[in-house]
Amino acid sequence: MGSKISVQDIDQKASDFAKANFMKQLKEHHQNLEKENKELKEEHEEIFKQCVKLKNLVEQLRDAIEEPKELDDK
């Protein structure tokens, strides 16, 4: 005689499949978040570099503006 498949077996298989599918989706979501996080970190680093450049330019401009005043004071 062939083996019988019970309703419990079918329910268990369906549950196992649902869990496996959920874990796959969770893993994909996690990978997407890691990728997005990496991209945001790179963007943050670039923005920080640009801020440092801007700060340096502002300091140079401030020095250039103050320099003639120092010459006038002499």
C-alpha positions in Angstrom: 0.0 0.0 0.0 1.1 3.6 -0.6 1.7 6.0 2.2 -1.2 8.3 3.0 -0.7 12.0 3.3 -2.5 13.5 6.2 -4.0 16.9 6.5 -1.5 17.6 9.2 1.3 16.7 6.8 -0.1 19.2 4.2 -0.5 21.9 6.9 3.1 21.3 8.1 4.4 21.5 4.5 2.5 24.7 3.9 3.7 26.2 7.2 7.3 25.2 6.4 7.0 26.8 2.9 5.5 30.0 4.3 8.3 30.2 6.8 10.9 29.6 4.2 9.3 32.2 1.9 9.2 34.7 4.8 12.9 34.1 5.6 13.8 34.6 2.0 11.9 37.9 1.8 13.5 39.0 5.1 17.0 38.2 3.8 16.3 40.1 0.6 15.0 43.1 2.6 18.1 43.0 4.9 20.4 42.9 1.9 18.5 45.9 0.4 18.8 47.8 3.6 22.6 47.0 3.8 23.0 48.3 0.3 21.0 51.5 1.0 23.0 52.0 4.2 26.3 51.7 2.3 25.1 54.2 -0.3 23.9 56.6 2.4 27.3 56.4 4.2 29.1 57.1 0.9 26.8 60.1 0.3 27.4 61.3 3.8 31.2 61.1 3.4 31.0 63.0 0.1 28.8 65.7 1.7 31.2 66.0 4.6 34.1 66.4 2.2 32.3 69.2 0.4 31.5 70.9 3.7 35.2 70.8 4.6 36.0 72.4 1.2 33.3 75.0 1.7 34.6 75.8 5.2 38.1 76.2 3.9 36.9 78.5 1.1 34.9 80.6 3.6 38.1 80.9 5.8 40.1 82.0 2.7 37.5 84.5 1.8 37.3 85.8 5.4 41.2 86.1 5.4 41.1 87.9 2.1 38.5 90.4 3.3 40.4 91.1 6.6 43.8 91.5 4.9 43.1 94.9 3.2 41.8 96.2 6.6 45.0 95.3 8.2 46.9 97.1 5.4 44.7 100.1 5.9 45.3 100.1 9.6 49.1 100.4 9.0 
